[in-house]
Structure formats: C-alpha cells, structure tokens
Amino acid sequence: MTIQWFPGHMAKAKREVQEKLKFIDIVFELVDARIPTSSRNPMIDEILVNKPRIMLLNKADMADEEITQQWIAFFQKRHIKALAIDSQAGTGVKQIVAAAKEMLKPKFEKMVAKGIKNPRAMRALIVGIPNVGKSTLINRLAGKHIAKTGDKPGVTKAQQWIKVGKEMELLDTPGILWPKFEDEEVGLKLATTGAIKDTILNLQDVAVYALNFLKQHYPDRLKERYSLTEIPEDIAALFDEIGRRRGCLMSGGLVDYDKVAELVLREIRTEKLGRLSFEKPNE
Ligand code: GDP
C-alpha cells in the first residue's frame, strides 16, 4: 500500500508511537534484512529513547546470509541485540520471546524482589516502516490472523493485547513510521526491494540503480541470469542486451526500456537472482 506522508502525518505517527510506548516494556524494531539502514525510520532512536529494544532483521530469507551475519555482529558490537528472522515462514521467530525475556530479566527480577509474586507478562510493541512485515510478524506471533489496520498513520482502533505464549503480550497494532525518503539512494533501495510502490519513483531510474548495484556487487549473478558473457560498461547497452535476450521489444524491434526495468525489478524481488543484500554495515 502506498502511503503519502506529510509533515503532519509524521508528527502524528511519532506521537502515536510515543503514546503506545507508555504501556510497553520492550520494542521490536523491524527492518528489512536486505537494507537494514534504509528501512529504518530516521528518528527512531530519538523516539525510542531508553526503551529496551531488539532489532529484527526481517525477510532474512531474501537477504545475503553472509551480509546478514555481518549486520548482526555490527549491532552486537554496539550492544544492540539483533535477530535474523523470516516472519512469513516463521524461521527464527521463536528466538524473539526468549531474547526479550533475557533482556528484561533485571526488570522482572526487581519486581519479584519488591514482593510481586507473579509478575505480569512482558508487554511488547512492533514498530517499523510500511511493508517491512509488521502484520506478518504479528500474525506469526499470535498464531492466528489478526486483521490489518488501515496502513495509514492516524487510522486507529481500540488496541488489544495479543497473548504470545504465557510470558508475552503484544499490542495488536504496530507502530508505523516513515522511512528517510529525503535521501534519494534510500528511496531507490526501498523501491528496488519493493517496499515502496513503483508509481512513486521512475521505474527506469530504479532499474538503473539496481542494475548498477548488481554489476558492482553481484556481477556473476547478473551474467548468469541474463546469459551475458560480459557486462557492458554502458547502462543503456545493458538494458539492450537484457531486452533482446528476454524479448522486451517494441513494435519495430527496438528494446522497450520500461519492460526491461519491470522485468529486472520483478526478478530481483522474486529472488530470481538469488538472495541479495543492498547494504553492508559501515558503508
Ligand atoms: P507491514 O506493512 O509492515 O505490516 O508489512 P506486511 O506484513 O503486510 O508485509 C509486507 C509484504 O512482505 C507481504 O507481502 C508479506 O508477505 C511479505 N513478508 C513479510 N515478512 C516476510 C519475510 O520474512 N520474508 C518474506 N520473503 N516476505 C515477507
């Protein structure tokens, strides 16, 4: 779903998340494992100040495994707990409750020390930008299908707690925050991975970005997928080669660049070029 974010929406979304935080012991910050920086909200650290947090690198099934491990080590160095998960298949999701329990142990031990015999369940909130997989994860954790609220800031309904086993309760509506779209490269990465819809950015611009990235970081996959012996220097020539091989032609036989752009992006998003990561730590 495409969301139009305006300054007023952003302020409201921020307030809504801050409001929810009052009831929360721990936040699960969901990012896309393929673009852990670009899929974050630029104000998240400011919004979540001092809240225990676990970074969830979601869609790890689509990301380059080795790079995901580098990200986990990167966060670990900064004393941030990060887990790689696949909310769709459920891989890694079981670790979340255990990690939260571990992180909140001191807090709950204090409650017990104060004489509270049966401390309540941990209360958690999922936050993240649109399309990062928040609803999918909520449904996974809930073990049933929870209706998705309008994916728009400001669309609220009565909130409910979902039980996740005996030890955790999760707010049924996630915190939805905006990405850093003022940065052009962030926008291109979000579009390449399919987090923002193709109507927002020019399709050919996105494909040019994606192909240049593949050329630089995954040249062998690019060659193999499109049966290229060499990758042409010139990006237009690369579009031509792919277009001719895959029949993306206009009447008269000229290569249809829009069709090539669509094809390449579709194939990236459906893992036809394998598992890809578009950001490494420390770049
Ligand atoms: P939300 O806007 O953050 O609530 O995102 P959704 O839960 O609606 O997910 C957006 C899209 O990503 C949907 O098509 C999901 O099926 C897909 N998705 C979510 N999590 C994963 C995952 O871990 N792996 C893969 N491959 N797809 C996922």
Boltz pocket constraint, residues with backbone or C-beta under 6 A from the ligand:
constraints:
  - pocket:
      binder: B
      contacts: [[A, 58], [A, 59], [A, 60], [A, 61], [A, 62], [A, 85], [A, 86], [A, 87], [A, 88], [A, 89], [A, 128], [A, 129], [A, 130], [A, 131], [A, 132], [A, 133], [A, 134], [A, 135], [A, 136], [A, 137], [A, 151]]
      max_distance: 6.0
